[in-house]
């Protein structure tokens, strides 16, 4: 089949926000540059993207084959095969010139179908370890876009495909200019998806209780799940903590502008946003992340001086002393901010648009 020389691009994504939000940011930028863009996503991704009306969505569910029970593996193969054939149909109807795979199992069958139809595809990795799907797709991809040059898992013979683009994040984040926030209190922002919000809602009140007992003045802005809100409100009121709780917000910059320190998981999207916005953070890696990629992210950022890292099983032992030391000497945060200034993803879309033009118009 021929490669179509037009301005149509399909972006395959799904699963967690770490895959979905970069896909949405990419789509918005490509649309702004006069490309006709659609996002192909699964039901999990649709929960994030369904509320946005500025990008067209196509549902195509898939799953991972990496499961323990044989019966689950067989069922997963069936779903992946169905997703692959549906992907062929979607691609044949759309006839795009280019496909983006944003990582994760939701993009795998779609990129495979693109290769079958001789449509070039790009894979994108924003973690410090190449994901399973991207490892399999690496030999077939036209280009491999990486957020960081130190990503593990790239075979030597495929390094000619690599383009270090930086993190694909929202333009308002890239252009955010945080003013210095002066306060006697230590303003702490707590972020996390649904799982992280639940975990943090369970153990952080105990840590904040220690802060109050040690006369450490804090103000807490905390993302929580709806079922925890009443309990957290009661706990923080009893502790006489100044606080604000929220579930999900499109206006995260409002909280970024107020916070001096963030407690978060080590997901690639949220850490990239915090680094670009020059906000010091304590990352608590999700202990069950695929291949331990959140541990690798957290270790990397700590070595760079962008953040602190504490394992979840060490929170009770290490988190309060760290907050106490920061409260006593806020110059610690200023040193982290100076390190974060060494990193910027401001050119990410400029680099991507150049590569897209080359693939669609110059190489075909």
N, C-alpha and C positions, 0 to 999 in steps of 0.2 A: 504493500500500500504506500502511496505517496505521503510525503510530509506536507501538511497544509501550511502555506505561507499566508497566514492571516493574523489578526490581533487577538485571537481567542486563547485563553489560558485557563486550565482547570487546576485547582489546588485540592489535594487529597489530605484530609486530616481527621482527627477524632480522638476519643478517649479523654485525657486530662487537659486541663487548661494550659499546661506547658506545651502541648502540641497545637491546641485550638486557637489561643490568642495570637501567637505569631502568625498563624494562617490568616486570621482576620486582618491583622495589621498589614500583612503583605498584600492581601486582596485590595484593601482601601488605597494603598499606594499605587498599585498597578492600574486600578480604575482611574485614579487621578491622572495617570500617564496615558490615558486613552486606550487601555486594553479592555477587552470584554472578558470578564472574569466570573467564574462560578466556583463555589466551594462544595466539594463532595465530602460528606461527613457521615458519621454513624449517629445513633440515637443519643449517645453520651455527649458527643460534640454538639448536637442540635440543642441540647439543654443550655449550652453556653451561647450559641449563635442565633437561636430562634428569635430572640428579642430584637436583633438587628435587622433593619429593613433595607439597608443600603447595599447588601450583597445577596445574590441569588444562591440558594442552597439546594443540593440534591442529596437525598438520603441513600446511603449504601452501607449496610452493616457488615462488619467482619468480626473476627476474633483472633486470639492468639492460639498457636498450636502447642505452645510450651506449657503443657498441663501434666499433672501427675498420673491421673487415672486413664487407662486405655480407652474406656468408653467415652470419656470427655475429649480425648485426642481425636477419635474417629468422628465424633460430632463436630469438632472444630474444623476438621478437614472438609467436611460437607459444607459448612458455612463459608469457609474460605473459597471453595470451588464455586459456590453459588455467587459470591461476591465478585469473583474473577469474571465470570460470564456476564454478570450484570454490568461490570466495568467496561467490558468490550462493547456492550450495547450503548452505554452512555457515551463512550468515546467515539463510536462510529456515528452516532447522531450529532454530537457536538463538533467533531472534526477540529479539535484544537491544534495549534501549532506547538504547544508546549504544556507539559504537566509538571507540577511541583508535588513532591511527596514530603510531608512535614514530619515524618518519623512516626513510629508506633504501628501497631498491627492494622489500624484502619486504612493506612496509606499503602500497605504492601500489595494487595491484589490489584489495586488500581494502577500502580506503577508497573507491575508485571504485565497487565493488559496493554498499557501504553507501549511497552517494548514489543509486544506481539504485533501491534499495529504500526510499528516503526515510527512512533511519535516520541521525540526526545523527552526525557524527564530529568529533573534535578531533585536530588535528595538534600534535605537540610537537617543539620544536627546542632542543637544548642546546649547539649550536655558535654561534660568532659570525657565521656565514654560513648563511643558509637553504639547506638541501640541495635538490638537483634535484627529488626527488620531492615535497617539501613546497612547492616553488615552483609546481609544476603543480597540486597539490591546494589551494593557498591560496584560490582563488576559490570552491571548493565546500565548504570546511570551515565548520562552525558556529562554532568557536573556534580560535584559534592560541595555543598555550601556548609561552612563551619563557622560557628560563633567565635571559637577560640582556636588559636594555632596549636595548642597543646592537647588536642583531643586524642585519646587513645583508641586503637582499633583500626587505624587506616593502614592497609597493607602498602608496602613500598611501591609496588607496581601500579597502584592506583593514585598515587600522590600527584600525578600530573593533572588529575581531574579536580583537585582541591582548589577552592577559592575561599579565602578567609574574608567573609563578609562582615562579621560582627553579629551581634544579636538583633533579630528582627523584633522590634518593639514599637509601640505606638509613637507617632511623631510628636504628640504632646509631651510624652515622657522625654524624648530626645531633646526637645526644646525647653524643658523645664529648668527654671533658674531658681534654686532654693535660697531664700533669704535667711540670714542667720537668725535663729529663734532664741531670744534671751529669756530665761525663766529660772527661778530658783528651784522649781520642780523639775524632775527628770520626766520628760514626756515620752512615754513608751507606746509604740504602735505594735499590736499583735496581729499578724496576718497568717492566713492559711486557708486552703480549700476546705471542703466539708469534713474530711477525716482529720486534718490538722486542727481545724477550729474546735472539733469535739475534744481531741486530746489536750490541747492547750487550755480549754475551758475547765478541764478536770484537775490539772496540776499547777497551773499558774497562780490561782488564788492563794495557794499555800505559800508560794514564793513571795507574792505581794504582801501577804500577812507579815512575813518576816521583815519586809521593808518598813512597814508601819511600826512594828515593834522596835526597830532600830532608828526611828525618827528620820527615815529616808523619805523625803517628800516626792511622791510620784503622781503623775496623771496618766491614766490608761485609756487608750483608744483600741478597742478589741473587736475583731471579727469573731462572731460566734454563730452557731446554728440556732435556729428559732427555738428549739426545745430546751436550750440551755439558758436562754435570755433571762427568764424570771429568776432562776436560781443564782445566776451571776450577779444580777442587780441586787438581790438580797444580800449576798456575801459582801459585795463591795460597799454597799450602804452601811452594813454593820461594821466594816473596817474603816469607815469614813474616808474612803478613797475617792478622789475625783476621777470620774470615768465617763466614757461614752461607748456604747455597744452598737454594732451594726452587723448586718448579715452579709449582703453583697452590695457593692456600690460601684457605679460607673465613674464616680468622682473621687477616685483614690488620691488624686493630687491634693485634694483638700486636707487629707490626713498626712500626706507626705510633708506638706508645708508646716504642719504643727509638730511633727515628731522629731525627736533628737536621736532616738534609738529604736530599732525594730527587732522584734523576736519573730522568727519565721522558719518554715521548712527550707530546704536547700534546692527547691525546684528551680529550673533554669530561667523561667520567665520572670518570676518575682525577684530573684537575686539580681538579674540583669537590670531590672527597673530601679532597684535600690542603689546599685552601683552608679548607674547613669545619673540618678538624682542626688548623688552624694549623701546618702543616708547610711550611717554605720548600722550594722545589724549583727545579731546573734543568731546563727543558723543551727537548728536542731534537726538533723537529717531524719527523714522518714526511714525507720529501720528496715522496712520490707520493700524498699524501692528496687526495681528490676536491676539485677547485677550490681546492686549497691551504688548506683550512679549518684544518688544524693550525697553519700559519704565522700565520693570523689570530688563532687562540686564543692562541698563544704571545706574539705582539706585544701583544695586549690585556692579558694578565695581567702582562707585564713593565711596561707603562705604568702599570698600577694599583699597581705596587710589590709584587705578590704573589709574584713569582718572577724568575728569570733566564731568558734564552732564548739558545740557541746553535744555529745551523744545523749539520746533520750534516757538511757539507763543511768546517766551521770547528772541529770538535771537537779535532783534534790541535793546533791553534794556540791555542785559547781556554779549553778546559776545565780543564787543569791549573793555569794561572795563577789562574783563578777559585777553584778549590778551595783553592789555597795562600793566597789573600787572605782567604778565609773562615776557614781554620784559624788564621791569625795574628790575626784580629779577629772573634770570634764575635758581636760586637755587631751585625754586618751581618745576622745571622740574626734577632736580636731586633727589628731595625727592620722586617724583612719581616713578622714575626709581628704587630707592631702594625698594619701596613697590612691584613693579612688579617683582623684583628678587625673591620674596617669592613664585612666581608661575612659574611652568614649566610643559609642557606636553611632555617632552622628552621621557617618558616611555610608551606613549600611544600605540605604535605598539607592544611593548613587551607584554603588558597586553592583547591586543586584540588577538595576535597570540597564547598565552597560552589558552585563553578561546575557541578559534576556535578549537584548537587541542583537548581540553577536550570534546567539543560537538561532534566532528566528529568521533574521534577514541577511546575515553575512555568510553563515556557514552552510546554508541550504540553497 
